[in-house]
Amino acid sequence: MAKTKKTFSATKAVKANARERVGTPPPSRPLPTTKEKAAAHPKHKETLADLLNKQRD
């Protein structure tokens, strides 16, 4: 069986060269869901009364 010749790809050559010099890129992280985004940044600030009640407890 004759093997087919692989054509030269400049993109693959550049990426391989970069991986040799810098190393492999870090693994990707999953994007946060809408609920996680909402929990990280509340929509409204706490009122002064809520803050004062928290200090008393």
PDB file of N, H, CA, C and O in Angstrom:
ATOM      1  N   MET A   1       0.841  -1.180   0.000  1.00  0.00           N
ATOM      2  CA  MET A   1       0.000   0.000   0.000  1.00  0.00           C
ATOM      3  C   MET A   1       0.886   1.243   0.000  1.00  0.00           C
ATOM      4  O   MET A   1       1.806   1.367   0.809  1.00  0.00           O
ATOM      5  N   ALA A   2       0.604   2.125  -0.887  1.00  0.00           N
ATOM      6  H   ALA A   2      -0.143   2.024  -1.544  1.00  0.00           H
ATOM      7  CA  ALA A   2       1.376   3.352  -0.987  1.00  0.00           C
ATOM      8  C   ALA A   2       0.794   4.389  -0.037  1.00  0.00           C
ATOM      9  O   ALA A   2      -0.418   4.601   0.011  1.00  0.00           O
ATOM     10  N   LYS A   3       1.682   5.030   0.718  1.00  0.00           N
ATOM     11  H   LYS A   3       2.666   4.858   0.679  1.00  0.00           H
ATOM     12  CA  LYS A   3       1.239   6.082   1.621  1.00  0.00           C
ATOM     13  C   LYS A   3       1.099   7.384   0.848  1.00  0.00           C
ATOM     14  O   LYS A   3       1.892   7.672  -0.048  1.00  0.00           O
ATOM     15  N   THR A   4       0.104   8.155   1.193  1.00  0.00           N
ATOM     16  H   THR A   4      -0.541   7.921   1.921  1.00  0.00           H
ATOM     17  CA  THR A   4      -0.088   9.441   0.530  1.00  0.00           C
ATOM     18  C   THR A   4       0.846  10.457   1.163  1.00  0.00           C
ATOM     19  O   THR A   4       1.087  10.415   2.369  1.00  0.00           O
ATOM     20  N   LYS A   5       1.367  11.361   0.367  1.00  0.00           N
ATOM     21  H   LYS A   5       1.171  11.395  -0.613  1.00  0.00           H
ATOM     22  CA  LYS A   5       2.252  12.392   0.876  1.00  0.00           C
ATOM     23  C   LYS A   5       1.432  13.453   1.596  1.00  0.00           C
ATOM     24  O   LYS A   5       0.349  13.834   1.152  1.00  0.00           O
ATOM     25  N   LYS A   6       1.972  13.918   2.713  1.00  0.00           N
ATOM     26  H   LYS A   6       2.851  13.608   3.074  1.00  0.00           H
ATOM     27  CA  LYS A   6       1.310  14.994   3.437  1.00  0.00           C
ATOM     28  C   LYS A   6       1.783  16.324   2.868  1.00  0.00           C
ATOM     29  O   LYS A   6       2.982  16.538   2.688  1.00  0.00           O
ATOM     30  N   THR A   7       0.858  17.195   2.592  1.00  0.00           N
ATOM     31  H   THR A   7      -0.115  17.021   2.738  1.00  0.00           H
ATOM     32  CA  THR A   7       1.222  18.505   2.069  1.00  0.00           C
ATOM     33  C   THR A   7       1.713  19.375   3.220  1.00  0.00           C
ATOM     34  O   THR A   7       1.289  19.204   4.362  1.00  0.00           O
ATOM     35  N   PHE A   8       2.600  20.298   2.915  1.00  0.00           N
ATOM     36  H   PHE A   8       2.945  20.438   1.987  1.00  0.00           H
ATOM     37  CA  PHE A   8       3.156  21.188   3.924  1.00  0.00           C
ATOM     38  C   PHE A   8       2.114  22.225   4.319  1.00  0.00           C
ATOM     39  O   PHE A   8       1.492  22.862   3.468  1.00  0.00           O
ATOM     40  N   SER A   9       1.942  22.377   5.604  1.00  0.00           N
ATOM     41  H   SER A   9       2.447  21.859   6.294  1.00  0.00           H
ATOM     42  CA  SER A   9       1.015  23.372   6.119  1.00  0.00           C
ATOM     43  C   SER A   9       1.809  24.363   6.960  1.00  0.00           C
ATOM     44  O   SER A   9       2.384  23.986   7.981  1.00  0.00           O
ATOM     45  N   ALA A  10       1.847  25.605   6.550  1.00  0.00           N
ATOM     46  H   ALA A  10       1.379  25.911   5.720  1.00  0.00           H
ATOM     47  CA  ALA A  10       2.602  26.630   7.267  1.00  0.00           C
ATOM     48  C   ALA A  10       2.031  26.855   8.657  1.00  0.00           C
ATOM     49  O   ALA A  10       2.778  27.083   9.608  1.00  0.00           O
ATOM     50  N   THR A  11       0.721  26.793   8.779  1.00  0.00           N
ATOM     51  H   THR A  11       0.114  26.608   8.007  1.00  0.00           H
ATOM     52  CA  THR A  11       0.079  27.017  10.071  1.00  0.00           C
ATOM     53  C   THR A  11       0.520  25.969  11.081  1.00  0.00           C
ATOM     54  O   THR A  11       0.867  26.302  12.215  1.00  0.00           O
ATOM     55  N   LYS A  12       0.508  24.712  10.676  1.00  0.00           N
ATOM     56  H   LYS A  12       0.226  24.442   9.755  1.00  0.00           H
ATOM     57  CA  LYS A  12       0.909  23.636  11.573  1.00  0.00           C
ATOM     58  C   LYS A  12       2.381  23.746  11.936  1.00  0.00           C
ATOM     59  O   LYS A  12       2.766  23.449  13.067  1.00  0.00           O
ATOM     60  N   ALA A  13       3.202  24.169  10.987  1.00  0.00           N
ATOM     61  H   ALA A  13       2.889  24.410  10.069  1.00  0.00           H
ATOM     62  CA  ALA A  13       4.630  24.323  11.253  1.00  0.00           C
ATOM     63  C   ALA A  13       4.880  25.444  12.258  1.00  0.00           C
ATOM     64  O   ALA A  13       5.711  25.295  13.154  1.00  0.00           O
ATOM     65  N   VAL A  14       4.179  26.550  12.119  1.00  0.00           N
ATOM     66  H   VAL A  14       3.505  26.670  11.390  1.00  0.00           H
ATOM     67  CA  VAL A  14       4.340  27.678  13.037  1.00  0.00           C
ATOM     68  C   VAL A  14       3.880  27.292  14.436  1.00  0.00           C
ATOM     69  O   VAL A  14       4.548  27.613  15.419  1.00  0.00           O
ATOM     70  N   LYS A  15       2.751  26.608  14.534  1.00  0.00           N
ATOM     71  H   LYS A  15       2.208  26.347  13.735  1.00  0.00           H
ATOM     72  CA  LYS A  15       2.236  26.193  15.840  1.00  0.00           C
ATOM     73  C   LYS A  15       3.174  25.200  16.518  1.00  0.00           C
ATOM     74  O   LYS A  15       3.397  25.278  17.726  1.00  0.00           O
ATOM     75  N   ALA A  16       3.726  24.262  15.740  1.00  0.00           N
ATOM     76  H   ALA A  16       3.545  24.198  14.759  1.00  0.00           H
ATOM     77  CA  ALA A  16       4.658  23.291  16.306  1.00  0.00           C
ATOM     78  C   ALA A  16       5.916  23.983  16.814  1.00  0.00           C
ATOM     79  O   ALA A  16       6.435  23.631  17.872  1.00  0.00           O
ATOM     80  N   ASN A  17       6.404  24.960  16.069  1.00  0.00           N
ATOM     81  H   ASN A  17       5.981  25.247  15.209  1.00  0.00           H
ATOM     82  CA  ASN A  17       7.583  25.716  16.482  1.00  0.00           C
ATOM     83  C   ASN A  17       7.295  26.485  17.770  1.00  0.00           C
ATOM     84  O   ASN A  17       8.142  26.528  18.663  1.00  0.00           O
ATOM     85  N   ALA A  18       6.125  27.086  17.878  1.00  0.00           N
ATOM     86  H   ALA A  18       5.437  27.051  17.154  1.00  0.00           H
ATOM     87  CA  ALA A  18       5.760  27.846  19.078  1.00  0.00           C
ATOM     88  C   ALA A  18       5.636  26.923  20.287  1.00  0.00           C
ATOM     89  O   ALA A  18       6.037  27.294  21.389  1.00  0.00           O
ATOM     90  N   ARG A  19       5.084  25.724  20.091  1.00  0.00           N
ATOM     91  H   ARG A  19       4.758  25.423  19.195  1.00  0.00           H
ATOM     92  CA  ARG A  19       4.957  24.783  21.198  1.00  0.00           C
ATOM     93  C   ARG A  19       6.320  24.347  21.709  1.00  0.00           C
ATOM     94  O   ARG A  19       6.495  24.149  22.911  1.00  0.00           O
ATOM     95  N   GLU A  20       7.291  24.194  20.806  1.00  0.00           N
ATOM     96  H   GLU A  20       7.148  24.355  19.830  1.00  0.00           H
ATOM     97  CA  GLU A  20       8.639  23.811  21.221  1.00  0.00           C
ATOM     98  C   GLU A  20       9.282  24.907  22.058  1.00  0.00           C
ATOM     99  O   GLU A  20       9.964  24.615  23.041  1.00  0.00           O
ATOM    100  N   ARG A  21       9.077  26.158  21.684  1.00  0.00           N
ATOM    101  H   ARG A  21       8.523  26.396  20.885  1.00  0.00           H
ATOM    102  CA  ARG A  21       9.719  27.270  22.372  1.00  0.00           C
ATOM    103  C   ARG A  21       9.016  27.634  23.679  1.00  0.00           C
ATOM    104  O   ARG A  21       9.670  27.783  24.711  1.00  0.00           O
ATOM    105  N   VAL A  22       7.727  27.775  23.643  1.00  0.00           N
ATOM    106  H   VAL A  22       7.196  27.654  22.804  1.00  0.00           H
ATOM    107  CA  VAL A  22       6.972  28.282  24.790  1.00  0.00           C
ATOM    108  C   VAL A  22       6.406  27.149  25.637  1.00  0.00           C
ATOM    109  O   VAL A  22       6.367  27.252  26.863  1.00  0.00           O
ATOM    110  N   GLY A  23       5.975  26.092  25.006  1.00  0.00           N
ATOM    111  H   GLY A  23       6.007  26.009  24.010  1.00  0.00           H
ATOM    112  CA  GLY A  23       5.316  25.003  25.717  1.00  0.00           C
ATOM    113  C   GLY A  23       3.856  24.946  25.331  1.00  0.00           C
ATOM    114  O   GLY A  23       3.358  25.804  24.601  1.00  0.00           O
ATOM    115  N   THR A  24       3.190  23.949  25.817  1.00  0.00           N
ATOM    116  H   THR A  24       3.595  23.253  26.409  1.00  0.00           H
ATOM    117  CA  THR A  24       1.781  23.794  25.470  1.00  0.00           C
ATOM    118  C   THR A  24       0.950  24.835  26.191  1.00  0.00           C
ATOM    119  O   THR A  24       1.300  25.225  27.305  1.00  0.00           O
ATOM    120  N   PRO A  25      -0.142  25.302  25.594  1.00  0.00           N
ATOM    121  CA  PRO A  25      -1.004  26.288  26.263  1.00  0.00           C
ATOM    122  C   PRO A  25      -1.752  25.634  27.425  1.00  0.00           C
ATOM    123  O   PRO A  25      -1.972  24.423  27.412  1.00  0.00           O
ATOM    124  N   PRO A  26      -2.146  26.427  28.433  1.00  0.00           N
ATOM    125  CA  PRO A  26      -2.879  25.849  29.557  1.00  0.00           C
ATOM    126  C   PRO A  26      -4.245  25.343  29.119  1.00  0.00           C
ATOM    127  O   PRO A  26      -4.796  25.840  28.136  1.00  0.00           O
ATOM    128  N   PRO A  27      -4.801  24.369  29.824  1.00  0.00           N
ATOM    129  CA  PRO A  27      -6.126  23.859  29.431  1.00  0.00           C
ATOM    130  C   PRO A  27      -7.191  24.932  29.604  1.00  0.00           C
ATOM    131  O   PRO A  27      -7.083  25.796  30.475  1.00  0.00           O
ATOM    132  N   SER A  28      -8.206  24.868  28.776  1.00  0.00           N
ATOM    133  H   SER A  28      -8.293  24.166  28.069  1.00  0.00           H
ATOM    134  CA  SER A  28      -9.260  25.877  28.821  1.00  0.00           C
ATOM    135  C   SER A  28     -10.158  25.641  30.026  1.00  0.00           C
ATOM    136  O   SER A  28     -10.284  24.517  30.511  1.00  0.00           O
ATOM    137  N   ARG A  29     -10.767  26.693  30.491  1.00  0.00           N
ATOM    138  H   ARG A  29     -10.664  27.606  30.097  1.00  0.00           H
ATOM    139  CA  ARG A  29     -11.684  26.623  31.638  1.00  0.00           C
ATOM    140  C   ARG A  29     -13.112  26.766  31.133  1.00  0.00           C
ATOM    141  O   ARG A  29     -13.355  27.485  30.163  1.00  0.00           O
ATOM    142  N   PRO A  30     -14.056  26.095  31.773  1.00  0.00           N
ATOM    143  CA  PRO A  30     -15.445  26.242  31.328  1.00  0.00           C
ATOM    144  C   PRO A  30     -15.963  27.643  31.667  1.00  0.00           C
ATOM    145  O   PRO A  30     -15.575  28.230  32.677  1.00  0.00           O
ATOM    146  N   LEU A  31     -16.826  28.159  30.827  1.00  0.00           N
ATOM    147  H   LEU A  31     -17.142  27.682  30.007  1.00  0.00           H
ATOM    148  CA  LEU A  31     -17.414  29.468  31.059  1.00  0.00           C
ATOM    149  C   LEU A  31     -18.410  29.392  32.210  1.00  0.00           C
ATOM    150  O   LEU A  31     -19.142  28.408  32.324  1.00  0.00           O
ATOM    151  N   PRO A  32     -18.450  30.427  33.075  1.00  0.00           N
ATOM    152  CA  PRO A  32     -19.406  30.395  34.180  1.00  0.00           C
ATOM    153  C   PRO A  32     -20.845  30.493  33.669  1.00  0.00           C
ATOM    154  O   PRO A  32     -21.120  31.154  32.667  1.00  0.00           O
ATOM    155  N   THR A  33     -21.745  29.828  34.369  1.00  0.00           N
ATOM    156  H   THR A  33     -21.522  29.291  35.182  1.00  0.00           H
ATOM    157  CA  THR A  33     -23.149  29.872  33.985  1.00  0.00           C
ATOM    158  C   THR A  33     -23.746  31.216  34.392  1.00  0.00           C
ATOM    159  O   THR A  33     -23.109  31.994  35.102  1.00  0.00           O
ATOM    160  N   THR A  34     -24.956  31.483  33.944  1.00  0.00           N
ATOM    161  H   THR A  34     -25.473  30.851  33.367  1.00  0.00           H
ATOM    162  CA  THR A  34     -25.599  32.762  34.282  1.00  0.00           C
ATOM    163  C   THR A  34     -25.859  32.866  35.776  1.00  0.00           C
ATOM    164  O   THR A  34     -25.792  33.960  36.338  1.00  0.00           O
ATOM    165  N   LYS A  35     -26.155  31.746  36.431  1.00  0.00           N
ATOM    166  H   LYS A  35     -26.209  30.858  35.975  1.00  0.00           H
ATOM    167  CA  LYS A  35     -26.388  31.775  37.875  1.00  0.00           C
ATOM    168  C   LYS A  35     -25.102  32.102  38.628  1.00  0.00           C
ATOM    169  O   LYS A  35     -25.131  32.844  39.609  1.00  0.00           O
ATOM    170  N   GLU A  36     -23.972  31.555  38.177  1.00  0.00           N
ATOM    171  H   GLU A  36     -23.948  30.952  37.380  1.00  0.00           H
ATOM    172  CA  GLU A  36     -22.700  31.852  38.829  1.00  0.00           C
ATOM    173  C   GLU A  36     -22.314  33.314  38.634  1.00  0.00           C
ATOM    174  O   GLU A  36     -21.766  33.945  39.538  1.00  0.00           O
ATOM    175  N   LYS A  37     -22.602  33.849  37.448  1.00  0.00           N
ATOM    176  H   LYS A  37     -23.046  33.336  36.713  1.00  0.00           H
ATOM    177  CA  LYS A  37     -22.310  35.257  37.192  1.00  0.00           C
ATOM    178  C   LYS A  37     -23.162  36.150  38.095  1.00  0.00           C
ATOM    179  O   LYS A  37     -22.669  37.135  38.644  1.00  0.00           O
ATOM    180  N   ALA A  38     -24.416  35.810  38.244  1.00  0.00           N
ATOM    181  H   ALA A  38     -24.817  35.009  37.798  1.00  0.00           H
ATOM    182  CA  ALA A  38     -25.326  36.610  39.066  1.00  0.00           C
ATOM    183  C   ALA A  38     -24.903  36.567  40.527  1.00  0.00           C
ATOM    184  O   ALA A  38     -25.002  37.575  41.227  1.00  0.00           O
ATOM    185  N   ALA A  39     -24.435  35.419  40.995  1.00  0.00           N
ATOM    186  H   ALA A  39     -24.355  34.601  40.426  1.00  0.00           H
ATOM    187  CA  ALA A  39     -24.021  35.295  42.391  1.00  0.00           C
ATOM    188  C   ALA A  39     -22.742  36.095  42.646  1.00  0.00           C
ATOM    189  O   ALA A  39     -22.559  36.629  43.740  1.00  0.00           O
ATOM    190  N   ALA A  40     -21.867  36.184  41.664  1.00  0.00           N
ATOM    191  H   ALA A  40     -22.016  35.750  40.775  1.00  0.00           H
ATOM    192  CA  ALA A  40     -20.610  36.902  41.834  1.00  0.00           C
ATOM    193  C   ALA A  40     -20.824  38.411  41.880  1.00  0.00           C
ATOM    194  O   ALA A  40     -20.122  39.114  42.608  1.00  0.00           O
ATOM    195  N   HIS A  41     -21.775  38.910  41.119  1.00  0.00           N
ATOM    196  H   HIS A  41     -22.346  38.339  40.528  1.00  0.00           H
ATOM    197  CA  HIS A  41     -22.040  40.343  41.069  1.00  0.00           C
ATOM    198  C   HIS A  41     -23.527  40.577  41.349  1.00  0.00           C
ATOM    199  O   HIS A  41     -24.350  40.479  40.438  1.00  0.00           O
ATOM    200  N   PRO A  42     -23.877  40.887  42.606  1.00  0.00           N
ATOM    201  CA  PRO A  42     -25.292  41.112  42.912  1.00  0.00           C
ATOM    202  C   PRO A  42     -25.832  42.321  42.142  1.00  0.00           C
ATOM    203  O   PRO A  42     -25.100  43.262  41.835  1.00  0.00           O
ATOM    204  N   LYS A  43     -27.109  42.270  41.845  1.00  0.00           N
ATOM    205  H   LYS A  43     -27.704  41.506  42.095  1.00  0.00           H
ATOM    206  CA  LYS A  43     -27.737  43.303  41.024  1.00  0.00           C
ATOM    207  C   LYS A  43     -27.891  44.618  41.795  1.00  0.00           C
ATOM    208  O   LYS A  43     -27.745  45.697  41.220  1.00  0.00           O
ATOM    209  N   HIS A  44     -28.184  44.529  43.083  1.00  0.00           N
ATOM    210  H   HIS A  44     -28.303  43.653  43.550  1.00  0.00           H
ATOM    211  CA  HIS A  44     -28.396  45.725  43.897  1.00  0.00           C
ATOM    212  C   HIS A  44     -27.476  45.691  45.105  1.00  0.00           C
ATOM    213  O   HIS A  44     -27.201  44.627  45.660  1.00  0.00           O
ATOM    214  N   LYS A  45     -27.007  46.854  45.505  1.00  0.00           N
ATOM    215  H   LYS A  45     -27.230  47.718  45.054  1.00  0.00           H
ATOM    216  CA  LYS A  45     -26.187  46.946  46.706  1.00  0.00           C
ATOM    217  C   LYS A  45     -27.080  46.774  47.928  1.00  0.00           C
ATOM    218  O   LYS A  45     -28.286  47.014  47.878  1.00  0.00           O
ATOM    219  N   GLU A  46     -26.455  46.350  49.029  1.00  0.00           N
ATOM    220  H   GLU A  46     -25.475  46.155  49.070  1.00  0.00           H
ATOM    221  CA  GLU A  46     -27.222  46.196  50.265  1.00  0.00           C
ATOM    222  C   GLU A  46     -27.551  47.578  50.834  1.00  0.00           C
ATOM    223  O   GLU A  46     -26.768  48.519  50.706  1.00  0.00           O
ATOM    224  N   THR A  47     -28.705  47.680  51.455  1.00  0.00           N
ATOM    225  H   THR A  47     -29.341  46.915  51.559  1.00  0.00           H
ATOM    226  CA  THR A  47     -29.109  48.956  52.034  1.00  0.00           C
ATOM    227  C   THR A  47     -28.365  49.200  53.343  1.00  0.00           C
ATOM    228  O   THR A  47     -27.792  48.279  53.926  1.00  0.00           O
ATOM    229  N   LEU A  48     -28.382  50.426  53.788  1.00  0.00           N
ATOM    230  H   LEU A  48     -28.848  51.174  53.314  1.00  0.00           H
ATOM    231  CA  LEU A  48     -27.702  50.782  55.030  1.00  0.00           C
ATOM    232  C   LEU A  48     -28.319  50.048  56.212  1.00  0.00           C
ATOM    233  O   LEU A  48     -27.607  49.646  57.132  1.00  0.00           O
ATOM    234  N   ALA A  49     -29.616  49.872  56.195  1.00  0.00           N
ATOM    235  H   ALA A  49     -30.195  50.199  55.447  1.00  0.00           H
ATOM    236  CA  ALA A  49     -30.287  49.156  57.286  1.00  0.00           C
ATOM    237  C   ALA A  49     -29.826  47.695  57.335  1.00  0.00           C
ATOM    238  O   ALA A  49     -29.599  47.156  58.418  1.00  0.00           O
ATOM    239  N   ASP A  50     -29.687  47.058  56.181  1.00  0.00           N
ATOM    240  H   ASP A  50     -29.871  47.496  55.301  1.00  0.00           H
ATOM    241  CA  ASP A  50     -29.214  45.670  56.152  1.00  0.00           C
ATOM    242  C   ASP A  50     -27.797  45.570  56.691  1.00  0.00           C
ATOM    243  O   ASP A  50     -27.480  44.643  57.437  1.00  0.00           O
ATOM    244  N   LEU A  51     -26.939  46.519  56.320  1.00  0.00           N
ATOM    245  H   LEU A  51     -27.196  47.272  55.714  1.00  0.00           H
ATOM    246  CA  LEU A  51     -25.559  46.492  56.788  1.00  0.00           C
ATOM    247  C   LEU A  51     -25.477  46.685  58.302  1.00  0.00           C
ATOM    248  O   LEU A  51     -24.685  46.031  58.980  1.00  0.00           O
ATOM    249  N   LEU A  52     -26.311  47.595  58.823  1.00  0.00           N
ATOM    250  H   LEU A  52     -26.955  48.126  58.272  1.00  0.00           H
ATOM    251  CA  LEU A  52     -26.305  47.830  60.267  1.00  0.00           C
ATOM    252  C   LEU A  52     -26.841  46.613  61.033  1.00  0.00           C
ATOM    253  O   LEU A  52     -26.338  46.292  62.110  1.00  0.00           O
ATOM    254  N   ASN A  53     -27.852  45.941  60.489  1.00  0.00           N
ATOM    255  H   ASN A  53     -28.261  46.202  59.615  1.00  0.00           H
ATOM    256  CA  ASN A  53     -28.376  44.749  61.138  1.00  0.00           C
ATOM    257  C   ASN A  53     -27.350  43.610  61.147  1.00  0.00           C
ATOM    258  O   ASN A  53     -27.304  42.827  62.097  1.00  0.00           O
ATOM    259  N   LYS A  54     -26.551  43.516  60.127  1.00  0.00           N
ATOM    260  H   LYS A  54     -26.588  44.151  59.355  1.00  0.00           H
ATOM    261  CA  LYS A  54     -25.513  42.475  60.097  1.00  0.00           C
ATOM    262  C   LYS A  54     -24.449  42.720  61.155  1.00  0.00           C
ATOM    263  O   LYS A  54     -23.920  41.771  61.734  1.00  0.00           O
ATOM    264  N   GLN A  55     -24.128  43.990  61.413  1.00  0.00           N
ATOM    265  H   GLN A  55     -24.558  44.761  60.943  1.00  0.00           H
ATOM    266  CA  GLN A  55     -23.102  44.317  62.410  1.00  0.00           C
ATOM    267  C   GLN A  55     -23.593  43.973  63.820  1.00  0.00           C
ATOM    268  O   GLN A  55     -22.791  43.585  64.669  1.00  0.00           O
ATOM    269  N   ARG A  56     -24.875  44.107  64.076  1.00  0.00           N
ATOM    270  H   ARG A  56     -25.526  44.422  63.386  1.00  0.00           H
ATOM    271  CA  ARG A  56     -25.418  43.816  65.405  1.00  0.00           C
ATOM    272  C   ARG A  56     -25.379  42.319  65.712  1.00  0.00           C
ATOM    273  O   ARG A  56     -25.189  41.923  66.862  1.00  0.00           O
ATOM    274  N   ASP A  57     -25.557  41.503  64.701  1.00  0.00           N
ATOM    275  H   ASP A  57     -25.711  41.825  63.767  1.00  0.00           H
ATOM    276  CA  ASP A  57     -25.612  40.047  64.924  1.00  0.00           C
ATOM    277  C   ASP A  57     -24.271  39.441  65.176  1.00  0.00           C
ATOM    278  O   ASP A  57     -24.168  38.231  65.379  1.00  0.00           O
TER     279      ASP A  57
END
